[in-house]
């Protein structure tokens, strides 16, 4: 079996509306209305989906546990200024790292539930 990519990622959140606004507004991810309801919101992230699930009692312990990376096209400088303009605290300033496609620049933030999001820009891509 040869894997090609992830299809979707599910993140449990404590406040569905707050998280929907964060991912939609800060990351400009379109909401897929036909795949959303009162308990979850589906957003498009490139060719993949991010599903925000309202944490029920059984899943409350999963809130804030996700760590993932998203690849951006903008410069790391522009990304940093974008987060500042949205008043999103930067956990780790831009730095060099290695990812699935080689050398990259990475900046780390957290969503409203403290899930860690690494925003990466690949060099020479």
DSSP file (Angstrom, degrees, kcal/mol; ACC not computed):
  #  RESIDUE AA STRUCTURE BP1 BP2  ACC     N-H-->O    O-->H-N    N-H-->O    O-->H-N    TCO  KAPPA ALPHA  PHI   PSI    X-CA   Y-CA   Z-CA
    1    1 A X              0   0    0      0, 0.0     2,-0.5     0, 0.0     0, 0.0   0.000 360.0 360.0 360.0 132.4    0.0    0.0    0.0
    2    2 A X        -     0   0    0      0, 0.0     2,-0.2     0, 0.0     0, 0.0  -0.956 360.0-145.9-119.2 114.8    1.4    3.4   -0.9
    3    3 A X        -     0   0    0     -2,-0.5     3,-0.1     1,-0.1     0, 0.0  -0.525  13.3-173.2 -79.3 144.1   -0.1    6.4    0.8
    4    4 A X        -     0   0    0      1,-0.4     2,-0.3    -2,-0.2    -1,-0.1   0.795  57.4 -44.2-104.2 -41.0   -0.5    9.7   -1.1
    5    5 A X        -     0   0    0      0, 0.0    -1,-0.4     0, 0.0     2,-0.2  -0.969  63.9 -74.9-176.1 169.4   -1.6   12.2    1.5
    6    6 A X        -     0   0    0     -2,-0.3     3,-0.1     1,-0.1    41,-0.0  -0.571  29.9-161.2 -76.1 148.2   -4.0   12.8    4.4
    7    7 A X        -     0   0    0      1,-0.4    42,-2.1    -2,-0.2     2,-0.3   0.832  67.8  -8.6 -94.7 -46.7   -7.6   13.4    3.5
    8    8 A X  E     -a   49   0A   0     40,-0.2    -1,-0.4    42,-0.0     2,-0.4  -0.978  51.9-147.5-151.0 162.6   -8.9   15.0    6.7
    9    9 A X  E     -a   50   0A   0     40,-1.8    42,-3.2    -2,-0.3     2,-0.5  -0.999  15.1-149.8-132.2 131.2   -7.9   15.9   10.2
   10   10 A X  E     -a   51   0A   0     -2,-0.4     2,-0.4    40,-0.2    42,-0.2  -0.903  12.3-173.4-107.8 131.9  -10.4   16.0   13.1
   11   11 A X  E     -a   52   0A   0     40,-3.0    42,-2.9    -2,-0.5     2,-0.4  -0.989  18.6-138.2-124.5 126.2   -9.8   18.4   16.0
   12   12 A X  E     -a   53   0A   0     -2,-0.4    52,-0.7    50,-0.3     2,-0.3  -0.703  27.8-172.9 -83.3 134.1  -12.0   18.3   19.2
   13   13 A X  E     -a   54   0A   0     40,-3.0    42,-2.6    -2,-0.4     3,-0.2  -0.908  30.6-142.6-129.8 153.9  -12.8   21.9   20.4
   14   14 A X  S    S+     0   0    0     -2,-0.3     2,-0.5     1,-0.3    -1,-0.1   0.802  98.0  32.7 -84.7 -30.7  -14.5   23.3   23.4
   15   15 A X     >  -     0   0    0      1,-0.1     4,-2.3     2,-0.0    -1,-0.3  -0.894  67.3-169.7-130.7 100.4  -16.3   26.2   21.6
   16   16 A X  H  > S+     0   0    0     -2,-0.5     4,-2.6    -3,-0.2     5,-0.2   0.887  86.3  48.6 -60.3 -44.1  -17.3   25.2   18.0
   17   17 A X  H  > S+     0   0    0      2,-0.2     4,-2.4     1,-0.2    -1,-0.2   0.918 111.6  49.0 -65.4 -44.0  -18.3   28.7   17.0
   18   18 A X  H  > S+     0   0    0      1,-0.2     4,-2.2     2,-0.2    -1,-0.2   0.917 114.6  45.5 -62.0 -43.3  -15.1   30.3   18.3
   19   19 A X  H  X S+     0   0    0     -4,-2.3     4,-2.6     2,-0.2     5,-0.3   0.887 110.0  54.5 -68.7 -38.8  -12.9   27.7   16.6
   20   20 A X  H  X S+     0   0    0     -4,-2.6     4,-2.4    -5,-0.2     5,-0.3   0.938 110.7  46.0 -57.9 -47.6  -14.9   28.1   13.3
   21   21 A X  H  X>S+     0   0    0     -4,-2.4     4,-3.1     2,-0.2     5,-0.5   0.922 111.9  52.2 -61.5 -44.5  -14.3   31.8   13.3
   22   22 A X  I  X>S+     0   0    0     -4,-2.2     4,-2.1     1,-0.2     5,-0.8   0.956 115.8  37.6 -58.3 -54.8  -10.6   31.3   14.1
   23   23 A X  I  X5S+     0   0    0     -4,-2.6     6,-1.5     3,-0.2     4,-0.7   0.872 121.1  46.1 -68.6 -37.0   -9.9   28.8   11.3
   24   24 A X  I  <5S+     0   0    0     -4,-2.4     4,-0.4    -5,-0.3    -2,-0.2   0.932 123.7  31.2 -71.2 -45.8  -12.1   30.6    8.8
   25   25 A X  I  <5S+     0   0    0     -4,-3.1    -3,-0.2    -5,-0.3    -2,-0.2   0.943 124.9  39.2 -82.5 -49.5  -11.0   34.1    9.5
   26   26 A X  I  <<S+     0   0    0     -4,-2.1    -3,-0.2    -5,-0.5    -2,-0.1   0.921 131.8  27.0 -69.8 -43.4   -7.3   33.8   10.4
   27   27 A X  S  <<S-     0   0    0     -5,-0.8    -1,-0.2    -4,-0.7    -2,-0.2   0.472  98.6-130.5 -98.2  -3.2   -6.5   31.0    7.9
   28   28 A X        +     0   0    0     -4,-0.4     2,-0.5    -6,-0.2    -4,-0.2   0.853  45.4 166.7  56.3  37.1   -9.1   32.0    5.3
   29   29 A X        -     0   0    0     -6,-1.5    -1,-0.2    16,-0.1    16,-0.1  -0.731  35.8-123.3 -84.1 125.0  -10.3   28.3    5.2
   30   30 A X        -     0   0    0     -2,-0.5    14,-2.5    14,-0.4     2,-0.4  -0.407  21.2-123.4 -67.4 142.6  -13.6   28.0    3.4
   31   31 A X  B     -B   43   0A   0     12,-0.2     2,-1.1    -2,-0.1    12,-0.3  -0.736  11.3-142.0 -86.6 131.5  -16.4   26.3    5.3
   32   32 A X    >   -     0   0    0     10,-3.4     3,-1.6    -2,-0.4    10,-0.4  -0.783  19.2-172.9 -94.1  92.9  -17.9   23.3    3.6
   33   33 A X  G >  S+     0   0    0     -2,-1.1     3,-1.8     1,-0.3    -1,-0.2   0.857  78.3  58.1 -59.1 -40.7  -21.6   23.8    4.6
   34   34 A X  G 3  S+     0   0    0      1,-0.3    -1,-0.3    -3,-0.1    -2,-0.0   0.618 110.4  45.4 -69.8 -10.0  -22.9   20.5    3.3
   35   35 A X  G <  S+     0   0    0     -3,-1.6     2,-0.3     7,-0.2    -1,-0.3   0.109 103.9  80.9-114.4  19.9  -20.4   18.7    5.5
   36   36 A X    <   +     0   0    0     -3,-1.8     2,-0.2     5,-0.1     5,-0.2  -0.899  46.2 156.0-124.9 153.0  -21.1   20.7    8.7
   37   37 A X        -     0   0    0      3,-2.7     3,-0.5    -2,-0.3    -2,-0.0  -0.793  61.4 -63.0-152.4-162.3  -23.9   20.7   11.3
   38   38 A X  S    S+     0   0    0     -2,-0.2   -22,-0.1     1,-0.2     3,-0.1   0.703 130.8  42.7 -67.5 -19.1  -24.5   21.7   14.9
   39   39 A X  S    S+     0   0    0      1,-0.2    15,-3.0    14,-0.1     2,-0.3   0.574 121.2  19.9-106.0 -11.9  -21.8   19.3   16.2
   40   40 A X  E     - C   0  53A   0     -3,-0.5    -3,-2.7    13,-0.2     2,-0.4  -0.997  55.4-149.7-156.2 155.9  -19.0   19.8   13.7
   41   41 A X  E     - C   0  52A   0     11,-2.2    11,-3.2    -2,-0.3     2,-0.5  -0.991  13.7-152.2-126.1 133.3  -17.7   22.2   11.1
   42   42 A X  E     - C   0  51A   0    -10,-0.4   -10,-3.4    -2,-0.4     2,-0.3  -0.925  15.1-175.9-109.2 129.3  -15.7   21.1    8.0
   43   43 A X  E     -BC  31  50A   0      7,-2.8     7,-2.7    -2,-0.5     2,-0.4  -0.919  24.4-121.9-122.5 148.3  -13.2   23.5    6.5
   44   44 A X  E     - C   0  49A   0    -14,-2.5     2,-0.4    -2,-0.3   -14,-0.4  -0.761  23.3-178.3 -90.6 133.3  -11.1   23.1    3.3
   45   45 A X  E >   - C   0  48A   0      3,-3.2     3,-2.0    -2,-0.4     2,-0.4  -0.831  65.5 -62.9-129.4  90.6   -7.3   23.4    3.8
   46   46 A X  T 3  S-     0   0    0     -2,-0.4    -1,-0.0     1,-0.3     0, 0.0  -0.557 117.5 -19.1  66.6-122.5   -5.8   23.0    0.3
   47   47 A X  T 3  S+     0   0    0     -2,-0.4    -1,-0.3    -3,-0.1     2,-0.2   0.367 130.9  72.8 -95.8   3.6   -6.8   19.5   -0.9
   48   48 A X  E <  S- C   0  45A   0     -3,-2.0    -3,-3.2   -40,-0.0     2,-0.4  -0.639  73.3-128.4-113.0 170.8   -7.5   18.3    2.6
   49   49 A X  E     -aC   8  44A   0    -42,-2.1   -40,-1.8    -5,-0.2     2,-0.5  -0.915   5.7-154.7-118.9 147.2  -10.2   18.9    5.2
   50   50 A X  E     -aC   9  43A   0     -7,-2.7    -7,-2.8    -2,-0.4     2,-0.6  -0.993  13.5-159.9-116.7 124.5  -10.1   20.0    8.8
   51   51 A X  E     -aC  10  42A   0    -42,-3.2   -40,-3.0    -2,-0.5     2,-0.6  -0.921   3.0-156.6-107.3 122.9  -13.1   18.9   10.8
   52   52 A X  E     -aC  11  41A   0    -11,-3.2   -11,-2.2    -2,-0.6     2,-0.5  -0.884  14.5-164.3 -97.2 118.6  -13.8   20.8   14.1
   53   53 A X  E     -aC  12  40A   0    -42,-2.9   -40,-3.0    -2,-0.6     2,-0.4  -0.891  22.3-122.5-108.9 131.4  -15.8   18.6   16.4
   54   54 A X  E     -a   13   0A   0    -15,-3.0     2,-0.5    -2,-0.5   -40,-0.2  -0.590  36.7-121.6 -67.9 123.2  -17.6   19.9   19.5
   55   55 A X        -     0   0    0    -42,-2.6     2,-0.1    -2,-0.4    -1,-0.1  -0.554  28.5-163.0 -74.6 119.1  -16.2   17.9   22.3
   56   56 A X    >>  -     0   0    0     -2,-0.5     3,-0.9     1,-0.0     4,-0.8  -0.283  44.2 -82.5 -85.6-177.6  -18.8   16.0   24.2
   57   57 A X  G >4 S+     0   0    0      1,-0.3     3,-0.7     2,-0.2     4,-0.3   0.874 130.3  52.9 -56.3 -40.5  -18.2   14.6   27.7
   58   58 A X  G 34 S+     0   0    0      1,-0.2    -1,-0.3     2,-0.1     3,-0.2   0.774 117.4  36.9 -68.2 -26.1  -16.5   11.5   26.3
   59   59 A X  G X4 S+     0   0    0     -3,-0.9     3,-2.0     1,-0.1     4,-0.4   0.329  81.9 105.3-109.8   6.6  -14.0   13.5   24.2
   60   60 A X  G X< S+     0   0    0     -4,-0.8     3,-1.2    -3,-0.7    -1,-0.1   0.828  76.2  60.6 -57.5 -33.4  -13.4   16.5   26.5
   61   61 A X  G 3  S+     0   0    0     -4,-0.3    -1,-0.3     1,-0.2    -2,-0.1   0.630  96.7  61.6 -71.4 -11.7   -9.9   15.1   27.4
   62   62 A X  G X  S+     0   0    0     -3,-2.0     3,-1.5     2,-0.1   -50,-0.3   0.554  75.8 112.5 -90.6  -8.7   -8.9   15.4   23.7
   63   63 A X  T <  S+     0   0    0     -3,-1.2   -50,-0.2    -4,-0.4   -52,-0.0  -0.449  85.6  11.0 -66.5 131.9   -9.4   19.2   23.5
   64   64 A X  T 3  S+     0   0    0    -52,-0.7    -1,-0.3    -2,-0.2    52,-0.1   0.608  97.9 106.0  80.0  12.8   -6.1   21.0   23.1
   65   65 A X    <   +     0   0    0     -3,-1.5    -2,-0.1   -53,-0.2     2,-0.1   0.570  48.2 106.9-100.3 -11.1   -4.0   17.9   22.3
   66   66 A X        -     0   0    0     -4,-0.3    50,-2.3   -54,-0.2     2,-0.4  -0.414  40.3-178.0 -76.0 143.9   -3.5   18.3   18.5
   67   67 A X  E     +d  116   0B   0     48,-0.2     2,-0.3    -2,-0.1    50,-0.2  -0.967  21.8 146.5-135.9 120.6   -0.2   19.3   17.0
   68   68 A X  E     -d  117   0B   0     48,-2.1    50,-2.7    -2,-0.4     2,-0.4  -0.970  36.1-128.9-151.9 165.4   -0.1   19.7   13.2
   69   69 A X  E     -d  118   0B   0     -2,-0.3     2,-0.4    48,-0.2    50,-0.2  -0.916  11.4-162.9-119.6 144.4    1.5   21.7   10.4
   70   70 A X  E     -d  119   0B   0     48,-2.6    50,-2.8    -2,-0.4     2,-0.5  -0.979  19.5-131.2-123.3 141.3   -0.1   23.6    7.5
   71   71 A X  E     -d  120   0B   0     -2,-0.4     2,-0.3    48,-0.2    50,-0.2  -0.785  24.9-166.0 -95.0 130.5    1.9   24.6    4.4
   72   72 A X        -     0   0    0     48,-3.2    50,-0.4    -2,-0.5     4,-0.1  -0.779  23.2-149.4-113.9 158.4    1.5   28.2    3.3
   73   73 A X  S    S+     0   0    0     -2,-0.3    -1,-0.1    48,-0.1     3,-0.1   0.677  72.4  89.9 -95.0 -23.2    2.5   30.0    0.1
   74   74 A X  S    S-     0   0    0      1,-0.1    -2,-0.1     2,-0.1     2,-0.1  -0.187  90.3 -89.8 -71.7 165.6    3.1   33.4    1.6
   75   75 A X     >  -     0   0    0      1,-0.1     4,-2.3    46,-0.0     5,-0.2  -0.427  32.6-118.6 -71.2 152.8    6.5   34.5    3.0
   76   76 A X  H  > S+     0   0    0      1,-0.2     4,-2.2     2,-0.2     5,-0.1   0.833 116.4  56.7 -62.0 -31.7    7.2   33.7    6.6
   77   77 A X  H  > S+     0   0    0      2,-0.2     4,-2.0     1,-0.2    -1,-0.2   0.929 108.1  45.6 -63.4 -47.4    7.5   37.5    7.1
   78   78 A X  H  > S+     0   0    0      1,-0.2     4,-2.2     2,-0.2    -2,-0.2   0.874 111.6  53.0 -65.1 -37.3    4.0   38.2    5.8
   79   79 A X  H  X S+     0   0    0     -4,-2.3     4,-2.3     2,-0.2    -1,-0.2   0.922 107.5  51.1 -63.4 -44.6    2.6   35.3    7.8
   80   80 A X  H  X S+     0   0    0     -4,-2.2     4,-2.0     1,-0.2    -2,-0.2   0.927 111.9  46.5 -58.5 -46.6    4.1   36.7   11.0
   81   81 A X  H  X S+     0   0    0     -4,-2.0     4,-2.4     1,-0.2    -1,-0.2   0.849 108.6  56.8 -66.4 -33.9    2.6   40.1   10.3
   82   82 A X  H  X S+     0   0    0     -4,-2.2     4,-1.5     2,-0.2    -1,-0.2   0.935 108.2  46.5 -61.5 -46.6   -0.8   38.5    9.5
   83   83 A X  H  <>S+     0   0    0     -4,-2.3     5,-2.9     1,-0.2     4,-0.3   0.899 111.3  52.0 -63.6 -40.0   -0.9   36.8   12.9
   84   84 A X  H ><5S+     0   0    0     -4,-2.0     3,-1.3     1,-0.2    -1,-0.2   0.912 107.3  52.6 -61.9 -41.7    0.1   40.1   14.6
   85   85 A X  H 3<5S+     0   0    0     -4,-2.4    -1,-0.2     1,-0.3    -2,-0.2   0.809 112.2  45.3 -66.3 -28.4   -2.7   41.9   12.7
   86   86 A X  T 3<5S-     0   0    0     -4,-1.5    -1,-0.3    -3,-0.2    -2,-0.2   0.355 114.0-120.0 -92.2   4.8   -5.2   39.3   14.0
   87   87 A X  T < 5 +     0   0    0     -3,-1.3     2,-0.6    -4,-0.3    -3,-0.2   0.857  57.8 156.8  57.5  38.9   -3.7   39.5   17.5
   88   88 A X      < -     0   0    0     -5,-2.9    -1,-0.2    -6,-0.1    -2,-0.1  -0.857  44.0-123.0 -92.8 117.4   -2.8   35.8   17.4
   89   89 A X        -     0   0    0     -2,-0.6     2,-0.6    -3,-0.1    21,-0.6  -0.351  17.6-134.4 -62.6 137.2    0.0   35.2   19.9
   90   90 A X  E     -E  109   0B   0      1,-0.2    19,-0.2    19,-0.1     3,-0.2  -0.845  17.1-171.0 -94.6 120.8    3.1   33.6   18.3
   91   91 A X  E    S+     0   0B   0     17,-2.3     2,-0.4    -2,-0.6    18,-0.2   0.900  78.1  15.7 -78.2 -43.7    4.5   30.8   20.4
   92   92 A X  E    S-E  108   0B   0     16,-1.6    16,-2.3     3,-0.0    -1,-0.3  -0.984  82.8-129.1-136.3 124.0    7.7   30.3   18.5
   93   93 A X  E     -     0   0B   0     -2,-0.4    13,-0.1    -3,-0.2    15,-0.0  -0.112  51.7 -62.1 -63.9 166.3    9.1   32.9   16.1
   94   94 A X  E     +     0   0B   0     13,-0.1     2,-0.3   -18,-0.1    13,-0.2  -0.200  69.1 158.8 -53.4 134.6   10.1   31.9   12.6
   95   95 A X  E     -E  106   0B   0     11,-1.8    11,-2.5    -3,-0.1     2,-0.2  -0.973  42.6 -92.2-153.3 162.0   13.0   29.4   12.5
   96   96 A X  E     +E  105   0B   0     -2,-0.3     2,-0.3     9,-0.2     9,-0.2  -0.531  50.5 156.0 -78.8 145.7   14.5   26.8   10.1
   97   97 A X  E     -E  104   0B   0      7,-2.3     7,-2.3    -2,-0.2     2,-0.4  -0.937  39.2-110.4-155.5 173.9   13.3   23.3   10.3
   98   98 A X  E     +E  103   0B   0     -2,-0.3     5,-0.2     5,-0.2     2,-0.2  -0.964  37.8 170.7-116.4 134.3   13.0   20.1    8.2
   99   99 A X  E >   -E  102   0B   0      3,-2.8     3,-1.6    -2,-0.4     5,-0.0  -0.533  53.6 -68.8-126.4-166.5    9.7   18.8    7.0
  100  100 A X  T 3  S+     0   0    0      1,-0.3     3,-0.1    -2,-0.2    -2,-0.0   0.761 133.3  38.7 -60.1 -27.1    8.2   16.2    4.7
  101  101 A X  T 3  S-     0   0    0      1,-0.3     2,-0.3     2,-0.0    -1,-0.3   0.198 119.1-102.4-111.9  15.2    9.5   18.1    1.7
  102  102 A X  E <  S+E   99   0B   0     -3,-1.6    -3,-2.8    20,-0.0    -1,-0.3  -0.791  79.3  20.2 110.0-147.8   12.9   19.2    3.0
  103  103 A X  E     +E   98   0B   0     -2,-0.3    20,-1.9    -5,-0.2     2,-0.3  -0.336  68.2 157.2 -68.4 140.4   14.1   22.6    4.4
  104  104 A X  E     -EF  97 122B   0     -7,-2.3    -7,-2.3    18,-0.3     2,-0.4  -0.961  41.3-117.0-153.2 166.6   11.4   25.0    5.5
  105  105 A X  E     -EF  96 121B   0     16,-2.7    16,-2.5    -2,-0.3     2,-0.4  -0.898  35.8-166.1-105.9 143.5   10.8   28.1    7.7
  106  106 A X  E     -EF  95 120B   0    -11,-2.5   -11,-1.8    -2,-0.4     2,-0.4  -0.986  16.9-173.6-137.7 141.0    8.3   27.5   10.5
  107  107 A X  E     - F   0 119B   0     12,-2.1    12,-3.2    -2,-0.4     2,-0.4  -0.993  18.9-144.8-131.0 140.5    6.3   29.7   12.8
  108  108 A X  E     +EF  92 118B   0    -16,-2.3   -17,-2.3    -2,-0.4   -16,-1.6  -0.904  25.1 157.9-117.2 132.3    4.2   28.3   15.7
  109  109 A X  E     -EF  90 117B   0      8,-2.6     8,-2.8    -2,-0.4     2,-0.3  -0.757  29.4-126.5-131.7-179.9    0.9   29.5   17.1
  110  110 A X  E     - F   0 116B   0    -21,-0.6     6,-0.2    -2,-0.2   -21,-0.1  -0.974  15.9-130.0-130.6 149.1   -2.0   28.0   19.0
  111  111 A X    >   -     0   0    0      4,-1.9     3,-2.3    -2,-0.3   -92,-0.1  -0.259  49.4 -80.4 -83.8-178.6   -5.7   28.0   18.3
  112  112 A X  T 3  S+     0   0    0      1,-0.3    -1,-0.1     2,-0.1   -93,-0.0   0.720 133.9  48.7 -59.1 -21.2   -8.3   29.0   20.9
  113  113 A X  T 3  S-     0   0    0      2,-0.1    -1,-0.3   -98,-0.0     3,-0.1   0.279 121.4-105.1 -99.7  10.1   -8.1   25.5   22.6
  114  114 A X    <   +     0   0    0     -3,-2.3     2,-0.3     1,-0.3    -2,-0.1   0.672  64.7 156.8  72.6  20.1   -4.2   25.6   22.7
  115  115 A X        -     0   0    0      1,-0.1    -4,-1.9   -50,-0.1     2,-0.4  -0.600  46.3-118.2 -67.7 137.8   -3.8   23.1   19.8
  116  116 A X  E     -dF  67 110B   0    -50,-2.3   -48,-2.1    -2,-0.3     2,-0.5  -0.689  31.1-171.2 -87.0 127.6   -0.4   23.7   18.4
  117  117 A X  E     -dF  68 109B   0     -8,-2.8    -8,-2.6    -2,-0.4     2,-0.6  -0.973   8.0-161.6-122.4 119.2   -0.3   24.8   14.7
  118  118 A X  E     -dF  69 108B   0    -50,-2.7   -48,-2.6    -2,-0.5     2,-0.6  -0.888   7.6-158.1 -96.5 121.6    3.0   25.0   12.8
  119  119 A X  E     -dF  70 107B   0    -12,-3.2   -12,-2.1    -2,-0.6     2,-0.3  -0.905  19.3-169.5-101.2 121.1    2.7   27.2    9.8
  120  120 A X  E     -dF  71 106B   0    -50,-2.8   -48,-3.2    -2,-0.6     2,-0.4  -0.840  22.3-165.4-120.6 149.4    5.5   26.3    7.3
  121  121 A X  E     - F   0 105B   0    -16,-2.5   -16,-2.7    -2,-0.3     2,-0.2  -0.987  22.9-137.8-129.3 119.2    6.9   27.7    4.1
  122  122 A X  E >   - F   0 104B   0     -2,-0.4     3,-0.9   -50,-0.4   -18,-0.3  -0.541  20.2-118.4 -78.2 140.7    9.2   25.4    2.1
  123  123 A X  T 3  S+     0   0    0    -20,-1.9   -20,-0.1     1,-0.2    -1,-0.1  -0.555  93.5   8.0 -76.1 141.7   12.3   26.9    0.6
  124  124 A X  T 3         0   0    0     -2,-0.2    -1,-0.2     1,-0.1   -20,-0.0   0.798 360.0 360.0  60.0  33.4   12.5   26.8   -3.2
  125  125 A X    <         0   0    0     -3,-0.9    -2,-0.1   -52,-0.1    -1,-0.1   0.339 360.0 360.0-122.7 360.0    8.9   25.6   -3.6
